[in-house]
Amino acid sequence: MTISIRPLRESDLPAADRICRLAFGTFLGLPDPAAFMGDAEFVRTRWAADPTAALAAELDGELVGSNIVTSWGSFGFFGPLTVRPDLWDRGIAGRLLEATMALFDRWGTRHVGLFTFAHSPKHLALYQKFGFWPRFLTPVMARPVAPKPPVPDVITYAGLPESRRGDGLGACRDLTDATYPGLDLEREIRAVHTQGLGDTVLLHADAGLAGFAVCHCGPGSEAGGGACYVKFGAVKPGPDAGAAFDRLLDACEALAGERGLQRMVAGVNVARHDAYRRLLARGYRAWLEGVIMQRPNEPGYCLPDVYVIDDLR
């Protein structure tokens, strides 16, 4: 086979979305593989966030696979990486990964991660060829939305006057830089806002920004109908981080209630021990588990005293 790797174009998105759903649905053994993810969107939203970071695999002029690469400053991840099921085990995923690693090298990304299926030797072996090593599990957790009053000292990114949004992004950058040097979520915050996917909750304290959470809400986002998905959340490191984390979760749940959503979804790496325990204590329960693989084989910001929500799917 002659496989070519090129940028993923807007005209490719319907086919890339179909392949993504079919690939995951087939692997998971769903009765209707194409129904995977329902009305949630991953390919379109991530392509729109940065079209230059999306890759297509083409065979004889036909799209057969894709991968979306994400840069969060010094940290990056990729996915969904998918190939049409009838062409599995033909080396197409490896070709996409070669181009993916070249992107990270060009950006100077210091640490790279991914979420994959812990029970799949094939997935683990593929990523190990590119220097990724499995570390702790990441459960994707959910709980019903309960009525919650507004949380004091909370505003959303959309609620900021346009003249103050630059300052808001800078405060978020300072907070994540204190968590892991160079970590920067501006791309995600802007993508959620410009695409109308949800909003970013900003939690303030006397000393400034205490935490923030990028939330996808409802159909057409990465959450899907009826759900609020915390794609990323973090609080300022320090002795008050645990209490701030609880308040940040309160604020996310209040946002979900305001929007009439019924289900909260949040993933957290279990190496962040106390953050994981606090989610459990609030009634969050795992409905999907994967393993985080990282390159190099170092913890990054997956540490016991770090209060970060993400799952890298």
FIKETI-712329 format. One record per residue (C-alpha): y, x, z. Coordinates in steps of 0.2 Angstrom, whole numbers, m for minus. Example, Ala and Ser with C-alpha at 12.3 -4.5 7.8 and 13.67 -1.06 7.14 Angstrom:
2
c2, c1, c3
m22, 62, 39
m5, 68, 36
This chain:
313
c2, c1, c3
0, 0, 0
18, 5, m3
28, 0, 11
47, 2, 11
59, 1, 26
76, m6, 23
90, m15, 33
86, m33, 37
98, m44, 27
104, m61, 32
94, m69, 18
78, m62, 26
81, m71, 42
71, m87, 38
56, m77, 33
58, m64, 47
59, m79, 60
43, m87, 52
33, m70, 53
39, m67, 71
33, m84, 77
17, m83, 67
13, m65, 74
15, m69, 92
7, m86, 91
m8, m79, 82
m10, m65, 95
m8, m77, 109
m21, m89, 101
m10, m104, 100
m17, m119, 91
m1, m119, 80
5, m101, 80
21, m106, 70
26, m116, 85
28, m101, 96
45, m101, 105
49, m119, 101
68, m121, 98
72, m104, 105
79, m90, 94
77, m72, 95
78, m65, 77
94, m73, 71
103, m70, 87
99, m52, 89
102, m49, 70
119, m57, 72
124, m46, 87
122, m30, 76
116, m32, 58
116, m13, 56
102, m12, 70
89, m23, 61
75, m16, 51
64, m24, 37
47, m19, 31
44, m24, 13
29, m24, 2
30, m27, m17
47, m35, m14
41, m47, m1
46, m46, 18
31, m43, 28
38, m37, 45
54, m33, 55
61, m25, 71
78, m28, 80
85, m13, 89
97, m15, 104
109, m2, 111
115, m4, 128
125, 12, 128
114, 26, 135
99, 14, 136
91, 5, 122
76, m6, 118
68, m15, 103
60, m31, 98
53, m42, 93
43, m30, 82
32, m41, 71
21, m40, 56
13, m53, 46
m5, m56, 54
m15, m54, 38
m7, m36, 36
m11, m30, 54
m18, m13, 56
m11, m6, 40
2, 5, 47
17, m6, 45
22, m7, 63
21, 12, 63
33, 14, 49
45, 2, 57
44, 12, 73
48, 28, 64
64, 20, 57
67, 13, 75
66, 30, 83
78, 37, 70
91, 24, 75
90, 29, 93
91, 48, 89
107, 44, 78
115, 34, 93
110, 48, 105
101, 35, 116
95, 44, 132
82, 32, 138
72, 19, 128
61, 4, 134
51, m10, 128
41, m25, 134
23, m27, 128
6, m35, 133
m2, m25, 147
m19, m32, 142
m18, m25, 124
m25, m7, 122
m19, m8, 103
m1, m11, 108
m1, 2, 122
m9, 15, 110
3, 12, 96
18, 14, 107
11, 30, 116
10, 38, 99
29, 37, 99
31, 44, 117
32, 28, 127
22, 27, 143
18, 11, 153
25, 10, 170
27, m6, 181
24, m24, 177
38, m36, 172
35, m54, 176
45, m67, 167
49, m80, 181
55, m98, 181
59, m112, 193
67, m129, 191
86, m130, 192
91, m138, 209
108, m146, 212
120, m132, 217
139, m132, 222
150, m120, 213
150, m103, 220
167, m96, 226
175, m82, 217
165, m85, 201
173, m86, 184
164, m85, 167
169, m73, 153
173, m88, 142
184, m94, 156
195, m79, 156
211, m79, 147
209, m69, 130
221, m56, 137
210, m52, 152
193, m51, 143
195, m33, 139
198, m29, 158
182, m40, 161
172, m30, 149
178, m14, 157
174, m20, 175
156, m24, 169
155, m7, 161
160, 1, 177
147, m8, 187
133, m4, 175
138, 14, 174
136, 15, 193
119, 8, 191
113, 19, 177
126, 31, 169
131, 25, 152
123, 8, 153
134, m4, 144
132, m23, 141
147, m26, 131
136, m30, 115
127, m44, 124
142, m51, 132
151, m52, 116
136, m59, 106
133, m73, 119
152, m78, 118
154, m76, 99
138, m85, 94
140, m99, 107
123, m95, 115
129, m97, 134
141, m88, 145
142, m73, 156
145, m76, 175
157, m64, 184
155, m63, 203
170, m56, 212
173, m49, 229
188, m41, 238
184, m24, 230
183, m31, 213
168, m36, 202
153, m38, 213
140, m43, 199
138, m52, 182
125, m61, 173
123, m64, 154
115, m81, 152
108, m89, 137
108, m108, 138
98, m121, 128
91, m123, 111
96, m110, 97
98, m97, 111
84, m85, 118
82, m98, 132
77, m113, 122
79, m132, 125
82, m136, 144
82, m118, 150
95, m106, 156
88, m88, 153
96, m73, 162
95, m60, 149
103, m47, 160
111, m47, 177
117, m34, 189
126, m32, 205
136, m17, 212
126, m4, 221
128, m2, 239
124, m10, 256
130, m27, 251
120, m28, 235
106, m39, 241
118, m52, 247
128, m51, 231
112, m53, 221
108, m69, 230
126, m75, 226
124, m70, 208
108, m81, 207
117, m95, 215
131, m94, 202
118, m93, 187
109, m109, 194
126, m118, 196
130, m114, 178
113, m121, 173
116, m137, 183
134, m139, 175
126, m138, 158
112, m151, 162
98, m138, 160
82, m141, 170
74, m123, 171
79, m106, 176
71, m91, 168
73, m73, 174
63, m57, 172
63, m42, 184
53, m26, 184
43, m26, 200
48, m8, 203
65, m16, 209
56, m21, 224
69, m31, 234
76, m40, 218
58, m46, 214
55, m52, 232
71, m61, 232
67, m71, 216
50, m75, 224
58, m81, 240
69, m93, 229
54, m101, 221
53, m91, 205
35, m90, 199
29, m79, 184
23, m88, 168
22, m72, 158
18, m54, 163
21, m39, 152
22, m20, 155
37, m10, 152
34, 6, 142
48, 19, 143
53, 35, 134
54, 47, 142
41, 43, 156
55, 41, 169
60, 26, 180
78, 24, 172
86, 10, 182
69, 3, 188
71, 9, 206
68, 0, 223
86, m2, 228
92, m7, 210
96, m26, 208
95, m29, 190
87, m44, 180
81, m40, 163
64, m41, 154
66, m31, 138
57, m44, 127
